[in-house]
Amino acid sequence: MPELSRRGALTAAAVVTGAQLVGAPAARAADHHHDSPAPFDEVYKGRRIQGRPASPGGHHHGGNYAVYVDGVALHVMRNADGSWISVVSHYDPVPTPRAAARAAVDELQGAELLPFPAN
C-alpha cells in the first residue's frame, strides 16, 4: 500500500470536510433566526449580565441577540457553527451568549466594559 503524503492527507481531509458542509450553510442560515437563545439576567462574580433578543432592524451580528455587562452592550457574534464569541473573548468560542457574557466577565477581571463603537 502506498504511503500517504502530507499533501494527500490534507487534500483528503479538505474533500471530506467540504462534502459534509454541502447544504449545511443554507440549512443553518434558514434556522439562524429561529433558534434564538432564551433570555437571561443574573449576577455573575458580582457583575450583572443580561441577554435577550434584540429589536429587529438593529446592527447585530449576534443573530438579533443583545448581551449586556453592567448595562453596557457586549458585542457578540454567532459563528457559522453555532458557537458565540464576544469582542472581549474573540478567540475563545463558547456555546451560548450567557457563556460569552461570563467569559467576558472572567477576562475583564473587574475592569469596566467600555462601549464598542458602532461603524
URBEL-V711221 format. One record per residue. N is the residue number from 1. NEAR is the number of other C-alpha atoms within 8 Angstrom. Layout:
BEGIN
n:N near:NEAR
n:N near:NEAR
END
This chain:
BEGIN
n:1 near:2
n:2 near:3
n:3 near:4
n:4 near:6
n:5 near:6
n:6 near:6
n:7 near:6
n:8 near:8
n:9 near:9
n:10 near:8
n:11 near:8
n:12 near:8
n:13 near:8
n:14 near:8
n:15 near:8
n:16 near:8
n:17 near:8
n:18 near:8
n:19 near:7
n:20 near:7
n:21 near:8
n:22 near:7
n:23 near:6
n:24 near:8
n:25 near:9
n:26 near:7
n:27 near:8
n:28 near:9
n:29 near:8
n:30 near:8
n:31 near:8
n:32 near:9
n:33 near:9
n:34 near:6
n:35 near:6
n:36 near:9
n:37 near:9
n:38 near:5
n:39 near:8
n:40 near:9
n:41 near:8
n:42 near:7
n:43 near:8
n:44 near:9
n:45 near:5
n:46 near:5
n:47 near:9
n:48 near:12
n:49 near:17
n:50 near:14
n:51 near:13
n:52 near:11
n:53 near:10
n:54 near:9
n:55 near:6
n:56 near:5
n:57 near:4
n:58 near:7
n:59 near:4
n:60 near:11
n:61 near:8
n:62 near:11
n:63 near:10
n:64 near:12
n:65 near:12
n:66 near:14
n:67 near:15
n:68 near:13
n:69 near:14
n:70 near:7
n:71 near:8
n:72 near:9
n:73 near:10
n:74 near:14
n:75 near:10
n:76 near:15
n:77 near:11
n:78 near:11
n:79 near:8
n:80 near:7
n:81 near:4
n:82 near:7
n:83 near:11
n:84 near:15
n:85 near:16
n:86 near:13
n:87 near:8
n:88 near:7
n:89 near:12
n:90 near:8
n:91 near:5
n:92 near:6
n:93 near:10
n:94 near:10
n:95 near:9
n:96 near:9
n:97 near:13
n:98 near:11
n:99 near:9
n:100 near:16
n:101 near:15
n:102 near:10
n:103 near:9
n:104 near:11
n:105 near:13
n:106 near:7
n:107 near:8
n:108 near:10
n:109 near:6
n:110 near:5
n:111 near:5
n:112 near:5
n:113 near:8
n:114 near:5
n:115 near:7
n:116 near:7
n:117 near:4
n:118 near:3
n:119 near:2
END
